[in-house]
Amino acid sequence: MLGIFSPPALILTVSFIGFAALARDAGLDWMQASFMTFAVWALPAKIILVGAITAGVSLPAAALAVGLSSLRLMPMVVALLAEIRTPKTRTLTLLFLSHFVAITGWVYAMERVDQVPRERRALFFGSFAILLTAVNTVVVALVFNLMGQLPALATGALAFLTPVYFLTSLFGSARDLSGRLALFLGILCVPPAHWLSPDFDLLIAGIGGGALAFFLGRAVEARRV
């Protein structure tokens, strides 16, 4: 639980300050913003939802957009649950904990889970992730009511801290060359992918850069052997 005072958790909290300002500018009230924080949790998905509300998108379309944005968390859920589950861990417990799998919680847990006895790993992740969610829900409620409206540039800068942290943390925690290459090649693939298909640029860049990094990493490791 003391992990909420770690740099990753503090950076996420600052990002949620930006989200509170964004939700306020979009015309939401503090109860809606707070409920959204706990119920959706992943910050990019909430930003997409606020954007859909602002644009007047229909509820099914907004739900589809948020659901598609959260598909990126599925491999993270699978990887983390494989590390924390035991033969005695109940499926209901794993399903409950999967709701709290997001960038910060996943990176924090994956960097430290090897140091925790397997029978206590679910408790370790749950203690950090659930408290982190609860704290940021309260932060959004307080900030929404106490702060004045921030300039759009400041709001965007605060929200951007989370992906910056995610990028640097993934590079530091990558266990092989392919993982590090995927970060850089994915970024480099964004401009040509946007030129090919602006609506699917991130998807194309992610798949293309990841596949290229996988084969390059394997080729380099094969030469070393």
Protein Blocks (a to p, Z undefined) as FASTA:
>chain_A
ZZmmgmklmmmmmmmmmmmmmmmmnopafklmmmmmmmnopamlmmmmmmmmmnopafkl
mmmmmmmmmmmmmmmmmmmmmmmpcfklcfklmmmmmmmgcfklmmmmmmmmmmpcfklm
mmmmmmmmmmmmmmmmmmmmmmmmmpccddfklmmmmmmmmmmmmmmmmmmmpcbfklmm
mmmmmmmmmmmmmmmommlmmmmmmmmmmmmmmmmmmmmmmmmZZ
